[in-house]
Each structure stands twice: as structure tokens, then as C-alpha cells.
Amino acid sequence: MYQGKRVLGFIPARAGSKGVPGKNIRLLAGKPLISYTIQAAKTSGIFDFLMVSTDGKEIADTAVKAGAEVPFIRPPELATDDAKGIDVLFHGMDWCQQNGMHFHWVMLLQPTSPFRTAEDILNACEIMEKQQAEAVVSVCEVEDHPWWCNTLPDDHCLHNFLRPEVSRMNRQDLPVYYKINGAIYLAEWDFIYQKGTWYGPHTYAYIMPQERSFDIDSLMDFEIAEVLMKKLHDQ
């Protein structure tokens, strides 16, 4: 519970992954990937129920061992490449309501963000309260500035590739751009359930540093994360 609010923690962890088979339980620095998210969630102390939604028994066993709840096995139709994330969340929310569990807020935590901390989770909740927000979504500063990007014509000509003012600007003079980093999605229960989106006029950003915003999606990402995690543990 946070400030009198009952909070559901929701971790979606599909078994199938074309890019990295077994990604969610693949070992990172000796621990299953999903365990980092479960540990951060439990350390935050805000969740009245920490649910993992998965279609895989091995993921379910790993999640339970790490301290999360796996009250059901996700149905096959919600475990395909085409299944929408919001439908997976609604399935979990429906299960809670059907089983007499009621919450004020729900926070979705993707297991592919292992560097997210308990402090990040608490900071997002603080913004939710301070701004009287309907939702809070984590972001980080972009690595490659979008003003240096564009599409290319068929002949790859770079004429007008950059807007004129960009060529005369130093990098530090460019406006700061942010991107959704996928680490934290927090919303009022009724808002997300009725709107079906995290984004509205009362959605606010929680800005995370790039080093805690690393999202794992490929084998190369795992290799980089191994180095980052070792560096973190050696500090």
C-alpha cells in the first residue's frame, strides 16, 4: 500500500521470444532476468499484490521462487506475437476483480528493465501523488538526437536531410528530447481500465537516467547488460 492506496504490481512475462529464446528467465549476472524486477518491486514495499502473468511454467516457477504471485497461466490467445499488451493487463485486472481483489492503482513493470530500482518505483508514485496524476510513465533522455535523423529517398541523396538550423548548432545547444523507456507504467485503476491507454492530459513523466533505462531485447543487449551489471556490483 502507498499513502492509503492499494496497488497492484503487474509483470508481463511471455515465454515465447523470437529474438532471445527464454529471455525472461535467461541468466543475467547469475540471476534470472525477471528476478531483478521482482526484487525491486518487493523492496519498494508498495504492492499489495505482485502478479506475474505468463504462459510458461518455468517462468511461473522462477517468479514464485523470487517472491511474486502467479495465480493463473496466461491463455494462449494472449501469448502470441500479435497479442496487445493492454489486453494482457486487462486479463490480469479482470482476474483480480473476479476474485474480490480491489486496487486504486496498477503499475506495470516489464522484466526487460533490470536496472530499474525500488527507488524509481517509489519516485513514480510520488509524482502520481504530487501531480494528482491519472498516470505516470517513465522516460529517459534519447541517446541519438532526432534532429540528426530523417528518412532517405530512393537514391539516398542527403539534400535537405537536416533542417538548415541544425547544421549551425552545437550538440549541447539542441533541445533535450525524451523517449519512453519501458521501465514503469503507473495508472489509476479506473483510468486505465476505462481509457485503455496510459496517456492522457493528466499523464506525467518520471525521468530516469539512461544507465537505469537499459531495455533488453537482443543477445547483444544481454552482453552489454552483463558488463553494466558487473560494473554496478563492483562499485
C-alpha positions in Angstrom: 0.0 0.0 0.0 1.2 3.5 -0.8 -0.3 6.6 1.0 -3.5 4.7 1.7 -3.7 3.4 -1.9 -3.9 -0.3 -2.7 -1.5 -1.0 -5.5 -1.3 -4.0 -7.9 2.1 -4.8 -9.3 1.8 -6.4 -12.7 4.7 -8.1 -14.5 4.0 -9.5 -18.0 6.4 -12.3 -19.0 5.6 -14.2 -22.1 7.5 -17.5 -22.6 7.9 -17.1 -26.4 10.6 -14.8 -27.6 11.9 -14.9 -31.2 14.9 -12.6 -30.6 16.1 -14.3 -27.4 14.6 -17.7 -26.5 13.8 -17.9 -22.8 14.6 -14.2 -22.4 12.7 -13.6 -19.2 14.5 -16.3 -17.3 17.8 -16.1 -19.1 20.6 -15.6 -16.5 22.0 -12.1 -16.2 25.0 -11.9 -13.8 23.9 -15.3 -12.4 20.2 -14.4 -11.8 17.1 -14.9 -14.0 16.3 -11.7 -15.7 12.8 -11.5 -14.2 14.1 -11.7 -10.7 15.6 -8.2 -10.9 12.2 -6.7 -11.5 10.6 -8.8 -8.8 13.3 -7.9 -6.3 12.9 -4.1 -7.0 9.1 -4.4 -6.7 9.3 -6.2 -3.4 12.0 -3.9 -2.0 9.8 -0.9 -2.7 7.2 -2.2 -0.3 4.2 -0.6 -2.1 2.5 -3.5 -3.7 -0.5 -5.2 -2.0 -0.2 -8.0 -4.7 2.6 -8.6 -7.1 1.4 -10.6 -10.0 3.3 -12.2 -12.9 1.3 -13.0 -16.0 2.9 -15.7 -18.0 2.1 -18.7 -20.3 5.3 -20.5 -19.3 5.6 -23.0 -16.4 9.3 -22.4 -16.0 8.8 -18.6 -15.8 6.0 -19.2 -13.3 8.2 -21.4 -11.1 11.0 -18.8 -11.3 8.7 -15.9 -10.4 7.2 -17.7 -7.4 10.7 -18.6 -6.1 11.6 -14.9 -6.4 8.6 -13.9 -4.4 5.9 -13.0 -6.8 2.4 -14.5 -7.3 1.4 -16.4 -10.4 -2.3 -17.0 -9.8 -3.0 -18.3 -13.3 -1.3 -19.4 -16.6 -2.0 -16.8 -19.3 -4.3 -18.2 -22.0 -2.6 -19.0 -25.4 -4.5 -16.3 -27.3 -2.8 -13.7 -25.1 0.6 -15.2 -25.5 1.1 -14.6 -29.3 3.3 -12.1 -31.1 0.1 -10.2 -32.0 -1.4 -10.1 -28.5 -1.8 -6.5 -27.3 -0.1 -5.6 -24.0 -3.2 -3.7 -22.8 -5.3 -6.9 -23.3 -2.8 -8.9 -21.2 -3.1 -6.3 -18.5 -6.9 -6.2 -18.6 -6.9 -10.0 -18.3 -4.9 -9.7 -15.0 -7.1 -6.9 -13.8 -10.3 -8.8 -14.6 -8.9 -11.8 -12.6 -8.4 -9.6 -9.6 -11.9 -8.2 -9.7 -13.4 -11.6 -10.2 -11.6 -12.8 -7.1 -12.6 -9.9 -4.9 -9.3 -8.0 -5.1 -9.7 -4.3 -5.5 -7.0 -1.7 -6.1 -6.7 2.0 -6.5 -3.6 1.9 -8.7 -1.9 -0.6 -11.1 1.8 -0.5 -12.0 3.1 -2.4 -15.0 6.8 -3.4 -14.7 8.4 -5.1 -17.7 11.0 -7.7 -16.8 13.3 -6.5 -19.6 14.3 -3.4 -17.4 16.6 -5.0 -14.8 18.3 -1.7 -13.8 15.1 -0.1 -12.6 15.3 0.2 -8.8 12.9 0.3 -5.9 13.6 4.0 -5.6 12.5 4.5 -9.2 9.2 2.8 -8.3 8.7 5.0 -5.3 9.6 8.1 -7.2 7.0 7.4 -9.8 4.4 7.0 -7.0 5.5 10.3 -5.5 4.9 12.1 -8.8 1.5 10.4 -9.1 0.5 11.9 -5.7 2.2 15.3 -6.2 0.7 16.0 -9.6 -2.6 14.3 -8.8 -2.0 12.4 -12.0 -4.1 9.8 -13.7 -0.9 8.1 -14.9 2.9 8.3 -14.7 5.2 6.8 -17.4 9.0 6.6 -17.1 11.1 8.2 -19.8 14.8 8.9 -20.3 16.8 11.3 -22.5 17.4 10.0 -26.0 20.9 8.9 -27.0 20.7 10.0 -30.6 19.0 13.3 -31.1 16.1 13.1 -33.5 17.1 16.3 -35.3 20.1 14.4 -36.7 17.7 11.8 -38.2 15.5 11.7 -41.2 14.2 9.3 -43.9 16.1 8.8 -47.2 14.9 9.0 -50.7 15.4 6.0 -53.1 18.7 7.4 -54.4 20.0 8.1 -50.8 20.6 11.7 -51.6 21.3 13.8 -48.4 20.0 17.0 -49.8 17.7 18.6 -47.1 18.4 15.7 -44.8 19.0 18.1 -42.0 16.9 21.2 -41.2 19.1 24.3 -42.0 19.5 25.5 -38.4 20.8 22.1 -37.2 24.0 22.3 -39.3 24.9 25.5 -37.4 24.2 24.3 -33.9 26.5 22.6 -31.4 25.1 19.4 -30.0 24.8 20.9 -26.5 22.5 23.6 -27.9 19.9 21.2 -29.2 16.7 20.9 -27.2 16.5 17.9 -24.9 14.3 15.0 -26.2 13.0 12.1 -24.2 11.7 8.7 -25.0 9.5 6.1 -23.3 12.0 3.7 -21.7 9.5 0.9 -20.8 10.5 0.6 -17.2 7.5 1.9 -15.3 3.8 2.4 -16.2 1.6 3.5 -13.4 -2.1 4.5 -13.5 -5.2 4.9 -11.6 -7.2 1.7 -11.8 -10.3 3.3 -13.3 -8.4 5.5 -15.7 -6.5 2.7 -17.4 -9.5 0.3 -17.4 -11.8 2.9 -18.9 -9.4 4.6 -21.4 -7.3 1.6 -22.4 -4.2 3.8 -22.6 -1.5 5.2 -20.3 -1.6 8.6 -22.0 -4.0 11.4 -21.3 -4.0 15.1 -20.3 -3.1 14.1 -16.8 -0.3 11.7 -17.6 3.1 12.8 -16.3 6.7 11.7 -17.0 9.1 10.2 -14.5 12.6 10.9 -15.8 15.1 8.1 -15.3 18.8 8.3 -16.1 20.0 6.4 -19.2 22.0 3.9 -17.1 18.9 2.6 -15.4 16.8 2.8 -18.5 18.6 0.0 -20.4 16.0 -2.3 -22.0 17.0 -5.9 -23.0 15.6 -7.1 -26.4 18.5 -8.9 -28.0 21.5 -11.1 -27.3 23.7 -8.1 -27.8 21.7 -6.3 -25.1 22.3 -9.2 -22.8 26.0 -8.9 -23.3 26.0 -5.2 -22.7 23.8 -5.7 -19.6 26.3 -8.2 -18.2 29.1 -5.6 -18.4 26.8 -2.9 -16.8 25.6 -5.2 -14.1 29.2 -6.3 -13.2 30.3 -2.7 -13.1 27.3 -1.9 -10.8 28.2 -4.7 -8.4 31.8 -3.7 -8.3 31.0 -0.2 -7.1 
